[in-house]
Amino acid sequence: MSKKIAVYQGTFDPFTQGHLAVVQDALSVFDEVCILLLVNPAKKPLFSVKERKEMIEQTVCSLPRVWVDSYEGLLADYMQERGLVCSVRGVRNEQDYAYELENHQLSKNFYPQLQTFFLPCAPQWSCVSSGAVKAACVCGKLPSSWVSDAVAKELLAKFPQVRLI
């Protein structure tokens, strides 16, 4: 019997506790989860791919069935090259769902075997996003519950004026 592997893709700039919750939820259904950093040339990330990968690896190091990879290109190509068919996406609200559904439908054009599983987030993560984390840092305060210690350390290095609350 083959392993059920899910790919959880994103830019994760930075990886939040909401992202981690999606990984943990996916582990309750799948044998393994690959956290895939997709490189999007249209985005100007705060952290390099290497920095993001290291932060995520430190955050998920206690989860033995999880690994982190990066890829420059389409999710559909990554999945097809590796013979994977399951993608997971966390959704916080109706807007997330609409966005993720559209991305799923577009990806299906390139890789018809692709299946996307939408995982609703827990209420405490409904307002937490990478953008919200960065915005909070710009304002000088960051709720410590929003990110792991590894991510907080790197954010504090980029935003020395930030106070964890």
N, C-alpha and C positions, 0 to 999 in steps of 0.2 A: 504494500500500500504506500503510495507516495505521500509526501508531506504536503499539507495545505499551507502555502506561504502567501502572505499578504504584503503588498508594497504600500507604504504610506509616504506619499510624495509631497514635497513643498520646498519653499526656500528657507523656512525656519530661521528667520533673521530677526530676533533669536528664537530658539526653541523655548516654549512656555510649558507651564504645568498643565495647561489645557491640551497641548500636543501630547504630553506624556500620558494623560488620561486616555486619549484615543489609542495610543499604543497598548496600554494595559487592557482596555476593552477588547481590542483586536486579538490580544493573546488569549482571551477567554474563548475565542472561536477558532483561531488559526494556530497551527503548530509553531510557526515562526513569523516574525515581522521584520521586514527590511524597511528602515527609515531611509528614504531616498532624497538626497539633496539635489533638486533639479536646478541647473544653472540657467537662469533667465537673463540673457544679455540686455533686455529692456529694463531690468531693475538695477538700481544702484544700492547694493546691500551695505549695511553698516559693518558687517563682519565678512571676512573672506570665507571661501568654501572650507579651507583647512581649519580656520577658527571655529566655524559652525560645526563641522564634523567632530572636532575635539570636544566641544562643549556638550554635544549630544551624546557622544560616547561616554563621557564622564557621568552624564545624567542617567543613562540607561545601563551602566556597568553591572548593576545587580540583577538585570533581566537577561538570563542566559540564552533565551530564544530570540534575541533581538540583535540585529547588526545594522551598521550605518554604511551607506554607499553614496556616491555622487555620480552625476551623469549630465553631460551637456547634450541636449537634444530632447526629443519627444518622449514622454512617458511610454507611449505605445511602442516605440522602437526599443526602449530598455526592456520592457516586458516581453516583447516578441523574441528578442535576442536571447533571453534567458529561459524562455518557455514558461513564463509566469502568466497567470490570467486574472488574479484577484488584486484589486486595488481597494484601499479603505480611505475614506474621507470623513473627517469630523465636521459636523454641522452645528452651528450655534443658533441659527435662526433661519427664517424663510429666505433671506437674501443669500446666505451661504448655500442653502440647498439649491436655489435657482442657479447660482454660479457653478456649483459643483456638478449639477445635472447637465448643464450646457457643456462643460469640459468633458464629462463622460461621453456625451453624445458625439462630440467632435473626435475624441480619441477612438471611438468605435469605428469611425470611418477609416482609420489607419490600421486598426487591429480589432477585427470583429469579435474575437474570442474574449476580449477584455470584459470583465465584470467588476462593477464598482459597488462596494458596500458602504452605505451611509450610516455613520454612527452619531446619534445625537449626543451632544455634550451634557454634562451635569450642569445644573443651574449656576454653580459657583464659577464656571468657566465661560459663561455666556457673553461676558463683556471683555474677556481677556484675549488679546491677539498680539502678534508681534508688533503691529503698529501701535497698539495701546501701550505696550511696554516701552517702546521708544519714545512715545509722546510723554509718558509719565517721567521718563528720565530727563527729557528736555525741561520739564517743569521742576525738576529737582527732587522728586519723591518717587519711590517705587515700592509698592506693596511686596514684601518679601515672599508672600505666598504665591506670587505670579510666576516665579522662575526658580529653578534649582540653584543651589549654592554655587555650582560651577558657572552657571550663566550669570548670576548676580556678580560674581567676582570679575568677569570680563566686562560687564556693563559698567561697574564702578571704575574700571580702568579707563573706559572710554568717556565716562561722565563723572569726573571726580567730585562734582558738586552734588551728586545724588545722595540722598539720605534714605536708607531702607526703613520702611514703616511697617 
